[in-house]
Amino acid sequence: MALTLVLVSFSCTLPIAGAVALSSTGGSFLKPIIGMLGFSLGIAVPFTFFAFFPNLLKKMPKSGGWMNTLKVSLAFIELAFALKFLNVPDQTYHWGILDREVYLALWIVIFSMLGFYLLGKIKFPHDDDMLYQKSWVRYFFSIGVFSFVIYLIPGMFGAPLKAISGWLPPMTTQDFDINHIVRSEVETFGGSSANTYSLTENPKYGDKLHFPYGIKGYFDYDQALAIAKKENKPLFIDFTGHGCVNCRKVESAVWVDARIRKKFAEDFIVVALYVDDKVIHLEKEDYIVDEDGDPIRMLGKKNMYIQNKKYNENSQPCYFVVDHDGSVLAGPTHFEMNVENYLKFLDEGLKKFR
């Protein structure tokens, strides 16, 4: 049973164990010990507990119709999470299969079917012939599920859905975004906008990479550094990833704020460095050489190398404000969801630069 549990849970536990291993190789001592202790306890405690108290197993609820209902309900949820895991390679390899609307449409259908199942409108072979009215638990769960479905529907028209934004494809994949349309109309008819400025150069790799909420910036470290020097502005670095849930959460909670976007537009050169991109090949002049003298030809590998070797970080999101030579003025800041704290971080870097 322990072996089976480890094999089944490997896809979820590997990122945790991998992050701990990277932390230990970076010279950290206490964090890896605590991390591996928690990791091992989570797997070992249930088996150890029932080994010491085997009689408790007899008191556990017996299998029956409730267990089949639980299994089917979790199967619907697992389908929804499977789309999240499929979305990661879809973004990193730029397949373009799961755009935001497609993803949300599938979630709406999956959770609607779950709601109808809990109401007894959909039945599977091993379900008991129990009238759904007799189960108040199923009834209240169905209310929660249908409420979630209603919450999802405005997302089809560009609503940010901040509560689950980290689990969704980025807003840049949304074809119909009513907020973007409104902002464009405001700019067209002479309204004010925090992002009406123009970039000095066309951003390299900008045909495949984009910023959310109308923010404008670059996607190559060397180009952004040169532009920052040319315009005499500090460089804001966003080490991010296509599959980074927390990155999307920060963007939807913090970057969407008009004050943040105004600062990005007026006071900084912004660069987003995707560390997990698997497709974009660097232009020859953008190659860098690693410690072994081998050229790095992929954008994702270059960004990861810069983050690891120059800034001694390996997690995303990770934000820095740096000078023209890449020296750190402020940061790192990681998963910061408070807009005021984020503004203080930006102001600190700007003040040191000036």
C-alpha positions in Angstrom: 0.0 0.0 0.0 2.8 2.4 0.8 4.5 1.7 -2.5 1.2 2.2 -4.4 0.6 5.5 -2.6 4.1 6.8 -3.5 3.7 5.8 -7.1 0.3 7.3 -7.5 1.2 10.5 -5.7 4.6 10.9 -7.4 3.4 13.5 -9.9 2.3 15.7 -7.1 5.1 15.1 -4.6 8.0 15.3 -7.1 7.8 19.2 -7.4 8.0 19.4 -3.6 10.9 17.0 -3.2 12.6 18.6 -6.2 12.4 22.1 -4.8 13.8 20.8 -1.5 16.6 19.1 -3.3 17.5 22.3 -5.2 17.4 24.2 -1.9 19.9 21.8 -0.4 22.3 22.0 -3.3 22.1 25.8 -3.0 23.6 25.6 0.5 20.5 25.8 2.6 20.5 23.5 5.7 17.4 23.9 7.9 14.8 24.3 5.1 15.6 21.0 3.3 15.4 19.1 6.7 12.0 20.6 7.5 10.7 20.1 4.0 11.7 16.4 3.8 10.5 15.8 7.3 7.0 17.1 6.4 7.1 15.2 3.1 7.9 11.9 4.8 5.5 12.4 7.7 2.6 13.0 5.4 3.2 9.5 3.8 4.2 7.6 6.9 1.9 8.8 9.7 -1.4 7.2 8.4 0.2 3.8 8.0 2.1 4.0 11.3 -1.1 5.1 13.2 -3.2 2.2 12.0 -0.3 -0.2 12.6 -0.3 0.8 16.2 -4.1 0.8 16.5 -5.4 -1.8 14.1 -8.8 -2.0 15.9 -9.6 1.5 14.7 -9.8 0.1 11.1 -12.9 -1.9 12.2 -14.6 1.4 13.3 -14.1 3.1 10.0 -17.2 3.5 7.8 -18.0 0.5 5.6 -18.0 0.8 1.9 -21.4 1.3 0.2 -23.3 3.7 -2.0 -21.8 6.8 -0.3 -18.3 5.6 -1.4 -19.4 5.3 -5.0 -20.9 8.8 -4.8 -17.6 10.1 -3.4 -15.6 8.3 -6.1 -17.7 9.7 -9.0 -17.7 13.2 -7.5 -13.9 13.1 -7.1 -13.6 11.8 -10.7 -15.4 14.9 -12.0 -13.0 17.1 -10.0 -10.0 15.0 -11.2 -11.1 15.7 -14.8 -11.1 19.5 -14.0 -7.6 19.3 -12.5 -6.4 17.2 -15.4 -7.2 20.2 -17.6 -5.0 22.3 -15.4 -2.1 19.9 -15.8 -2.7 19.7 -19.6 -2.7 23.5 -19.6 1.0 23.7 -18.4 2.5 21.9 -21.5 -0.1 23.7 -23.7 1.4 27.0 -22.6 5.1 26.0 -22.4 5.0 24.4 -25.9 2.6 27.1 -27.4 0.1 24.5 -28.7 -2.8 26.9 -28.3 -5.3 24.1 -27.6 -6.6 25.3 -24.2 -7.3 29.0 -24.6 -9.1 30.6 -21.7 -12.5 30.3 -23.2 -12.1 26.6 -24.1 -10.8 25.9 -20.7 -13.6 27.7 -18.9 -16.2 26.1 -21.2 -14.9 22.6 -20.3 -15.0 23.5 -16.6 -18.5 24.8 -16.8 -19.7 21.6 -18.5 -17.8 19.3 -16.0 -19.0 21.0 -12.9 -22.6 21.3 -14.3 -22.5 17.5 -14.9 -21.3 17.0 -11.3 -24.2 19.2 -10.0 -26.7 17.1 -12.0 -25.1 13.9 -10.7 -25.5 15.1 -7.1 -29.1 15.9 -7.8 -29.6 12.4 -9.1 -30.3 13.4 -12.7 -27.2 11.5 -13.9 -26.6 7.9 -12.6 -23.8 5.4 -13.0 -23.9 1.6 -12.8 -22.9 1.2 -9.1 -25.0 4.0 -7.7 -27.7 3.1 -5.2 -31.3 3.6 -6.2 -31.7 6.3 -3.6 -34.0 9.3 -4.2 -31.9 12.4 -4.2 -34.4 14.2 -2.0 -33.4 12.0 0.9 -29.8 13.1 0.9 -29.5 16.7 2.2 -25.7 16.4 2.0 -25.8 15.8 -1.8 -28.4 18.6 -2.0 -26.3 21.2 -0.4 -23.1 20.1 -2.3 -25.1 20.5 -5.5 -26.0 24.1 -4.5 -22.3 24.8 -4.0 -21.3 23.3 -7.3 -24.0 25.2 -9.3 -23.0 28.4 -7.6 -19.4 27.8 -8.7 -20.7 27.3 -12.3 -22.5 30.6 -12.2 -19.3 32.2 -10.9 -17.4 30.8 -13.9 -19.7 32.0 -16.6 -18.6 35.8 -16.6 -15.1 34.5 -17.2 -16.2 33.6 -20.8 -16.5 37.4 -21.4 -13.2 38.4 -19.8 -14.0 38.6 -16.0 -10.8 38.1 -14.1 -12.2 35.4 -11.7 -9.5 36.4 -9.1 -10.4 33.6 -6.7 -9.2 30.9 -9.2 -7.1 33.0 -11.7 -4.0 31.0 -10.9 -5.6 27.8 -12.2 -6.8 29.3 -15.5 -4.9 30.0 -18.7 -3.5 33.6 -18.8 -5.8 36.4 -19.9 -3.6 36.9 -22.9 -5.2 33.7 -24.4 -8.7 35.2 -24.1 -10.1 36.0 -27.5 -13.1 38.0 -26.2 -12.1 40.3 -23.4 -14.6 43.0 -22.8 -12.3 44.9 -20.4 -9.6 45.1 -23.1 -12.3 46.3 -25.6 -13.4 49.0 -23.2 -9.8 50.1 -22.5 -9.1 50.3 -26.3 -12.2 52.4 -26.8 -11.2 54.8 -24.0 -7.7 55.3 -25.6 -9.3 55.7 -29.1 -11.5 58.5 -28.0 -8.9 60.4 -26.1 -9.4 58.9 -22.7 -6.6 58.4 -20.2 -4.8 55.1 -19.8 -1.9 54.0 -17.7 -0.5 52.1 -20.7 -0.7 54.5 -23.7 3.1 54.8 -24.0 5.1 53.1 -26.8 8.1 50.8 -26.5 11.4 52.0 -27.8 12.0 48.7 -29.7 9.8 45.9 -30.8 10.2 43.2 -28.0 12.1 40.1 -29.2 9.9 37.0 -29.1 6.8 39.2 -28.6 5.0 37.3 -31.3 4.7 34.3 -28.9 4.8 36.0 -25.4 2.5 38.7 -24.0 1.9 40.7 -20.9 -1.6 40.8 -19.3 -3.8 43.9 -18.7 -2.3 46.0 -21.4 1.2 46.1 -19.8 4.0 46.6 -22.2 7.5 45.2 -21.9 10.2 42.9 -23.1 11.0 39.2 -23.0 14.8 39.1 -23.4 17.0 40.1 -20.5 19.8 41.6 -22.6 17.4 43.7 -24.8 15.6 45.0 -21.7 18.8 45.9 -19.9 20.0 47.8 -23.0 16.7 49.7 -23.2 16.8 50.5 -19.5 20.3 52.0 -20.0 19.1 53.9 -23.0 16.1 55.4 -21.3 17.8 55.8 -18.0 15.2 53.8 -16.1 15.5 50.9 -13.6 14.6 47.5 -14.9 11.8 45.5 -13.3 12.4 41.8 -13.7 9.6 39.2 -13.5 10.9 35.6 -13.4 7.8 33.8 -14.3 6.5 30.6 -15.9 3.7 29.5 -18.2 2.7 26.9 -15.6 3.2 29.1 -12.5 -0.1 29.3 -10.6 1.1 31.9 -8.1 2.4 34.1 -10.9 -1.1 34.3 -12.4 -2.5 35.1 -8.9 -0.2 38.0 -8.4 -1.0 39.4 -11.9 -4.7 39.2 -11.3 -4.6 40.6 -7.8 -1.7 43.1 -8.0 -0.8 43.9 -11.6 -4.4 44.7 -12.5 -4.2 47.7 -10.2 -4.0 51.0 -12.1 -1.3 52.4 -9.8 1.0 49.4 -10.5 0.4 49.6 -14.3 1.1 53.4 -14.2 4.4 52.8 -12.4 5.4 50.1 -14.9 4.5 52.5 -17.8 6.2 55.7 -16.5 9.1 54.7 -14.2 10.4 51.2 -15.2 11.4 49.1 -18.1 9.6 45.8 -17.6 10.9 42.4 -18.6 9.1 39.0 -18.2 11.6 36.1 -18.2 9.8 32.8 -18.8 11.9 30.0 -17.2 9.8 27.1 -18.4 9.4 27.9 -22.1 10.3 24.8 -24.2 9.8 26.1 -27.8 11.4 29.5 -28.4 14.9 29.4 -29.9 17.1 32.3 -29.2 18.4 34.5 -32.0 22.1 33.8 -32.4 23.2 37.2 -30.9 21.2 36.3 -27.7 23.1 33.1 -27.0 24.9 32.9 -23.7 27.5 30.4 -22.5 27.1 28.2 -19.4 29.8 27.2 -16.9 31.0 24.4 -19.1 31.4 26.6 -22.1 28.3 25.2 -23.9 26.0 27.7 -25.7 22.5 28.1 -24.4 20.2 28.3 -27.4 16.7 28.2 -25.8 14.9 31.2 -24.2 13.6 29.2 -21.2 17.0 27.7 -20.4 18.7 31.1 -20.7 16.2 32.7 -18.3 16.5 29.9 -15.8 20.3 30.1 -16.0 20.2 33.9 -15.3 17.9 33.4 -12.4 20.0 30.6 -10.8 23.5 31.9 -11.4 23.2 35.7 -11.4 20.4 36.2 -8.9 20.7 32.9 -6.8 17.0 32.2 -7.0 15.1 29.2 -8.4 11.4 29.8 -7.6 8.6 31.7 -9.4 7.2 34.2 -9.1 10.4 36.2 -8.3 10.6 39.9 -8.8 13.7 42.3 -8.8 14.4 45.9 -9.5 17.9 46.2 -10.9 20.3 48.9 -12.2 21.7 49.2 -15.7 24.4 46.6 -15.0 21.9 44.1 -13.5 22.9 44.9 -9.8 19.9 44.5 -7.4 18.3 47.6 -6.1 15.2 45.9 -4.5 14.1 42.4 -4.1 13.7 39.6 -4.3 9.9 39.7 -3.8 8.0 36.5 -4.3 4.3 35.8 -3.8 3.2 39.2 -2.7 -0.6 39.7 -3.0 -0.8 43.1 -1.1 -0.9 46.0 -3.6 0.5 48.5 -1.0 3.4 46.2 -0.2 4.1 45.8 -3.9 4.1 49.6 -4.4 6.6 49.9 -1.5 8.9 47.4 -3.2 8.7 49.3 -6.5 9.3 52.7 -4.7 12.3 51.3 -2.9 13.9 50.2 -6.1 13.1 53.5 -7.8 14.4 55.6 -4.9 17.7 53.7 -4.8 18.1 54.0 -8.6 17.6 57.8 -8.4 
